Amino acid sequence: MNRNFWIVALIAFVNSLSLTILIPIIYLYGKKFGLSDFQTSLLFSTYSIAQFFATPVIGKLSDRFGRKPLLIISLGGTVIANLIAGTATTAVVLFVARFLDGITGGNASVAQAVISDVTTPGNRAKAFGIYGAAFSLGFVLGPATSLLAQQISLGAAFLVSAAFAFIAVLLTIFLLPETIQNRADKAHNIFDLGLGNLIKGLFIPKIGILLVINFFIGTTFTIFTYAFQPYFINVLAQNSKSLTLMFLLFGVLSVVMQTWGVSILIRKFNLINILFLGLFVRSLSFILMPILPNVVYFVAVSIVYSLFNSLVQPMINTLISLNAQPEQQGTAMGLNSSYLSISNGIGPAIAGMMIHQSHPITYGYPLYLAGALTFFVLLLAIVTRKRYTAKVQ
């Protein structure tokens, strides 16, 4: 791996700190403003839906104007948005801040395009594994930092998040050179910037089916990510600190699997079979989680889930990258992030609608649904594997 790869991995780590500081407190922060479970789920959805429309545009622009300027703009938007959220006095302002963060939030796709620029196809699975580990390391330190910030206030966590995003901006400006070699042709209208490609992307050979699979992967993941929080607090009778510690646990296990586990598995199995394994264990874990309302049992199942779930996203990102043309890496990753974003908007809303505070048993329903849908995704991936296998054999 060359110097530029390690720089973008460092940027990904700092950026993930900014993100993961917020994940444990958004649900609780929404409650502070008097929002219901469903309304709080819309805080997640607003960000993700805005990101859905913005990310392909950012990805396409990065193919044309370069990775560096778009990464700076995207990270800068996160700085401003979190400053607004951390000082918000009404729920409306909080929703505006989440929308702003989403509309400028294409930094993950641009960073992934940088990795595609600076690595060879043979090293790409390992590179995305390390990138995922760098991001997951943020899931270790982010919740820990969030715990410290919560000692001041929930809003302080947003301000700390903005500070880390600003550090990522500085790293990009002063350390990261431009990595794109072959720039895309200029477009004549906004649809050529990426919005029109949301539909066209589904028909790109090999890429389209992977986008569909990853859309459903994202939906099931965010159903879980949102639903487990009210379940953990209301059914298992835990508090904000223990919830944050759960995110810390997920982060530690992800780092272990993505640095150590991925390197071992890719020597023994192909990418597609590793993806299938991750999806199968994820599906089973989601179904098992709410069966017994006991915190020790829940944590035990979560440990198994987190280890194998950590395999899913690096594998699907690698498959998309390997099946995309060199001059379309930013576009492909932008489309991928965009479909993930809309799935991230749908998942929390589905979970929020299924939960009824007057009926505690409903807190487990979204977890059962996530398990069933993940099994469907696994079947879809198996049935369609011939469409995306050839490039990686």
C-alpha atoms as one frame of an Amber mdcrd trajectory, in Angstrom:
protein
   0.000   0.000   0.000   1.424   3.401  -0.939   1.529   6.662   1.009  -1.679
   8.058  -0.498  -3.634   5.009   0.609  -2.516   5.436   4.228  -3.367   9.137
   4.111  -6.932   8.438   2.971  -7.177   5.663   5.572  -6.210   8.243   8.214
  -8.816  10.656   6.847 -11.390   7.849   6.957 -10.490   7.177  10.584 -10.862
  10.819  11.636 -14.083  11.121   9.613 -15.465   7.991  11.259 -14.707   9.496
  14.670 -16.849  12.462  13.684 -19.684  10.142  12.638 -19.531   7.595  15.450
 -19.503  10.187  18.197 -23.071  10.959  17.079 -24.538   7.492  16.498 -25.106
   6.633  20.181 -26.765   9.969  20.991 -29.007  10.902  18.032 -31.906   8.811
  19.372 -31.420  10.286  22.858 -30.938  13.816  21.490 -34.218  13.560  19.579
 -35.969  12.497  22.761 -34.587  15.621  24.454 -36.610  17.700  21.968 -39.773
  15.728  22.796 -39.819  13.636  19.615 -41.575  10.268  19.478 -39.771   7.075
  18.437 -41.036   7.480  14.892 -40.128  11.178  14.729 -36.679  10.384  16.094
 -36.213   7.762  13.381 -36.776  10.564  10.866 -33.605  12.272  12.141 -31.729
   9.307  10.678 -33.908   9.253   7.558 -33.575  12.989   6.799 -29.781  12.703
   6.739 -29.805   9.560   4.617 -32.382  10.699   2.055 -30.514  13.979   1.524
 -27.326  11.969   1.098 -29.077   9.711  -1.419 -29.599  12.578  -3.842 -26.279
  14.294  -3.190 -23.797  11.411  -3.190 -23.982  10.394  -6.879 -23.553  14.047
  -7.853 -20.489  14.314  -5.620 -19.109  11.042  -6.969 -19.577  12.148 -10.574
 -18.058  15.563  -9.879 -15.043  13.867  -8.284 -14.519  11.928 -11.529 -14.496
  15.224 -13.412 -12.903  17.812 -11.110 -10.835  15.568  -8.842 -11.185  13.773
  -5.529  -9.537  16.365  -3.302 -11.822  19.404  -3.812 -14.982  17.319  -3.445
 -13.657  15.660  -0.305 -12.930  19.084   1.209 -16.404  20.415   0.368 -18.107
  17.312   1.729 -16.197  17.289   5.006 -16.691  21.059   5.376 -20.446  20.564
   5.189 -20.261  18.134   8.091 -18.383  20.712  10.177 -21.048  23.393   9.626
 -23.994  21.019  10.061 -22.784  19.644  13.382 -22.067  23.108  14.730 -25.698
  23.982  13.953 -27.033  20.756  15.491 -24.977  21.117  18.651 -26.397  24.577
  19.315 -29.951  23.868  18.157 -32.797  25.092  20.351 -35.698  23.576  18.408
 -36.366  20.283  16.647 -36.789  22.138  13.331 -33.220  23.468  13.489 -31.996
  19.970  14.334 -33.719  18.539  11.264 -32.219  21.318   9.092 -28.749  20.458
  10.394 -29.226  16.757   9.639 -30.380  17.636   6.118 -27.319  19.851   5.537
 -24.981  17.130   6.753 -26.650  14.678   4.378 -26.639  16.944   1.314 -22.860
  17.433   1.644 -22.145  13.930   2.937 -20.503  12.212   0.001 -17.082  11.886
   1.588 -17.198   8.077   1.954 -17.724   7.496  -1.766 -14.946   9.929  -2.689
 -12.547   8.289  -0.221 -13.406   4.869  -1.666 -12.735   6.221  -5.155  -9.304
   7.391  -3.954  -8.568   3.833  -2.807  -9.590   2.542  -6.236  -7.260   5.135
  -7.823  -4.176   4.150  -5.811  -4.473   0.347  -5.521  -4.151  -2.509  -7.990
  -7.097  -4.885  -8.530  -5.172  -7.651  -6.773  -4.725  -5.572  -3.625  -8.159
  -4.002  -3.584  -9.904  -6.486  -1.264  -7.113  -6.065   1.284  -7.205  -2.273
   0.803 -10.942  -2.057   1.417 -10.504  -4.334   4.433  -7.908  -1.961   5.906
 -10.070   1.038   4.991 -13.012  -0.626   6.718 -10.828  -1.312   9.743  -9.712
   2.338   9.866 -13.359   3.354   9.740 -14.231   0.737  12.370 -11.450   2.013
  14.624 -13.522   5.186  14.735 -16.332   3.003  16.083 -14.019   2.155  18.971
 -12.824   5.629  19.867 -15.963   7.484  18.712 -18.314   6.023  21.338 -15.613
   6.435  23.996 -15.263  10.102  23.009 -19.049  10.386  22.990 -19.176   9.133
  26.576 -16.832  11.946  27.620 -18.775  14.572  25.653 -22.061  13.393  27.206
 -20.700  14.391  30.609 -21.144  17.994  29.415 -24.315  17.556  27.347 -25.695
  15.631  24.388 -25.272  18.741  22.250 -21.574  18.860  23.128 -21.135  15.576
  21.253 -22.130  17.362  18.024 -19.561  20.093  18.662 -16.814  17.535  19.268
 -17.915  15.755  16.079 -17.554  19.031  14.160 -14.025  19.438  15.532 -12.959
  16.017  14.262 -14.509  16.692  10.846 -12.484  19.910  10.717  -9.311  17.932
  11.419 -10.210  15.684   8.467 -10.570  18.814   6.296  -7.072  19.952   7.294
  -5.583  16.503   6.598  -7.164  16.521   3.149  -5.929  20.025   2.318  -2.335
  19.579   3.475  -1.546  15.881   3.055  -3.680  14.331   0.323  -2.605  14.942
  -3.298  -4.988  14.578  -6.208  -5.165  10.887  -7.160  -7.384  10.743 -10.236
  -5.550   9.963 -13.473  -8.317   9.760 -16.072 -10.949  12.457 -15.665 -14.446
  11.949 -17.013 -15.837  14.076 -19.844 -17.800  17.212 -19.019 -21.557  16.891
 -18.766 -24.142  19.243 -20.202 -26.855  19.089 -17.572 -27.492  18.209 -13.956
 -28.621  14.693 -14.802 -25.199  13.943 -16.255 -23.740  15.019 -12.925 -25.209
  11.892 -11.390 -28.943  12.136 -10.672 -29.886  10.509 -13.967 -27.372   7.773
 -13.280 -29.366   6.561 -10.280 -31.615   4.713 -12.717 -28.946   4.071 -15.352
 -26.705   2.572 -12.694 -29.119  -0.321 -12.241 -28.470  -1.353 -15.847 -24.661
  -1.231 -15.728 -23.428  -4.790 -16.360 -22.279  -6.487 -13.155 -22.639  -3.250
 -11.156 -26.442  -2.938 -11.261 -27.208  -6.166  -9.426 -24.566  -5.369  -6.799
 -26.229  -1.990  -6.182 -29.567  -3.746  -5.643 -28.006  -6.269  -3.251 -26.251
  -3.537  -1.296 -29.450  -1.493  -1.125 -31.174  -4.348   0.713 -28.064  -4.972
   2.823 -28.183  -1.330   3.918 -31.921  -1.459   4.650 -31.620  -4.475   6.939
 -28.580  -3.016   8.699 -30.255   0.307   9.482 -33.471  -1.365  10.620 -31.243
  -3.052  13.206 -29.074   0.004  13.957 -32.114   2.071  14.876 -34.331  -0.650
  16.399 -31.783  -2.089  18.784 -31.448   1.258  20.589 -35.040   1.576  21.919
 -35.038  -2.212  22.498 -31.827  -1.979  24.521 -33.085   0.959  26.595 -36.782
   0.115  27.032 -36.888  -3.701  27.019 -33.486  -4.504  28.525 -33.709  -1.512
  30.913 -30.289  -0.081  30.021 -29.131   3.560  29.960 -27.293   5.876  27.577
 -23.858   4.893  28.886 -24.403   1.166  28.378 -25.858   1.889  24.928 -22.711
   3.804  24.022 -20.603   0.918  25.332 -22.462  -1.423  22.962 -21.364   0.713
  20.029 -17.839   0.600  21.460 -18.033  -3.208  21.514 -19.224  -3.294  17.889
 -16.286  -1.112  16.911 -13.649  -3.245  18.664 -14.941  -6.451  17.096 -15.130
  -4.852  13.639 -11.503  -3.742  13.835 -10.405  -7.249  14.870 -12.294  -8.891
  12.017 -11.395  -6.375   9.311  -7.669  -6.293  10.114  -7.098  -9.905  11.066
 -10.107 -11.922   9.933 -10.404 -10.564   6.384  -6.714 -11.181   5.647  -7.077
 -14.834   6.701 -10.380 -15.478   4.964  -9.399 -14.022   1.569  -6.499 -16.472
   1.440  -8.835 -19.434   1.861 -12.144 -18.366   0.318 -13.276 -16.161  -2.565
 -14.925 -12.796  -1.960 -18.412 -13.982  -2.821 -18.410 -16.901  -0.373 -17.169
 -14.602   2.403 -20.060 -12.256   1.590 -22.514 -15.156   1.793 -21.109 -16.220
   5.169 -21.454 -12.715   6.595 -25.042 -12.392   5.382 -26.067 -15.787   6.776
 -24.721 -15.089  10.278 -26.228 -11.584  10.215 -29.664 -12.987   9.349 -29.532
 -15.615  12.086 -28.281 -13.110  14.669 -31.080 -10.609  14.028 -33.709 -13.313
  14.541 -32.083 -14.623  17.723 -31.551 -11.226  19.409 -35.118 -10.503  20.650
 -36.054 -14.089  21.518 -34.840 -13.781  25.120 -35.120 -10.334  26.816 -31.903
 -10.686  28.786 -28.980  -8.288  28.465 -26.254 -10.976  28.814 -27.910 -13.070
  26.107 -28.318 -10.019  23.865 -24.658  -9.049  24.216 -23.530 -12.616  23.469
 -25.549 -12.749  20.234 -24.345  -9.240  19.357 -20.710 -10.350  19.607 -21.254
 -13.099  17.035 -23.250 -10.717  14.856 -20.622  -7.978  14.936 -17.730 -10.269
  13.995 -19.382 -11.682  10.894 -21.295  -8.560   9.911 -17.912  -6.822   9.605
 -17.227  -8.960   6.537 -20.217  -7.786   4.531 -19.467  -4.195   3.526 -15.757
  -4.620   2.627 -16.672  -7.544   0.359 -19.515  -5.773  -1.451 -17.423  -2.604
  -1.876 -14.583  -4.669  -3.342 -16.911  -6.468  -5.761 -18.323  -3.151  -6.999
 -14.852  -1.640  -7.394 -13.472  -4.664  -9.274 -16.409  -4.685 -11.688 -16.242
  -0.935 -12.449 -14.084   0.624 -15.173 -11.093   2.705 -13.951 -12.591   5.991
 -15.167 -15.932   5.175 -13.466 -14.695   4.376  -9.954 -16.006   7.620  -8.458
 -19.344   7.222 -10.229 -19.712   3.577  -9.163 -18.823   4.294  -5.553 -21.075
   7.350  -5.580 -23.985   5.264  -6.834 -23.203   2.626  -4.235 -23.156   5.190
  -1.419 -26.311   6.791  -2.777 -28.312   3.575  -2.737 -26.927   2.822   0.710
 -28.084   6.279   1.785 -31.671   5.781   0.668 -31.673   2.389   2.376 -30.380
   4.149   5.488 -33.374   6.478   5.219 -35.892   3.677   4.766 -34.587   1.340
   7.486 -35.047   3.615  10.543 -38.480   4.769   9.324 -39.646   1.154   8.981
 -38.349   0.340  12.461 -39.912   3.495  13.943 -43.329   2.690  12.457 -43.270
  -0.866  13.857 -42.587   0.256  17.431 -45.492   1.220  19.691 -44.423   2.524
  23.080 -47.595   1.258  24.765 -46.780  -2.313  23.657 -43.199  -3.240  24.699
 -43.323  -6.494  22.713 -43.259  -4.463  19.477 -39.676  -3.342  20.172 -38.487
  -6.757  18.958 -40.525  -6.799  15.733 -38.051  -4.782  13.620 -35.240  -7.184
  14.587 -37.247 -10.178  13.353 -38.002  -8.291  10.137 -34.312  -7.424   9.657
 -33.422 -11.102   9.999 -36.015 -12.250   7.475 -35.032  -9.562   4.942 -31.334
 -10.378   5.328 -32.070 -14.014   4.512 -33.892 -12.795   1.385 -30.807 -10.755
   0.451 -28.628 -13.844   0.851 -30.889 -15.812  -1.489 -30.844 -12.949  -4.018
 -27.033 -12.809  -3.887 -26.771 -16.579  -4.407 -29.234 -16.688  -7.312 -27.578
 -13.780  -9.149 -23.918 -14.590  -8.421 -23.113 -15.424 -12.059 -23.828 -11.802
 -13.012 -20.917 -10.453 -10.970 -18.549 -13.433 -10.592 -16.534 -13.321 -13.830
 -14.484 -10.220 -13.017 -13.217 -11.571  -9.695 -12.280 -15.136 -10.650
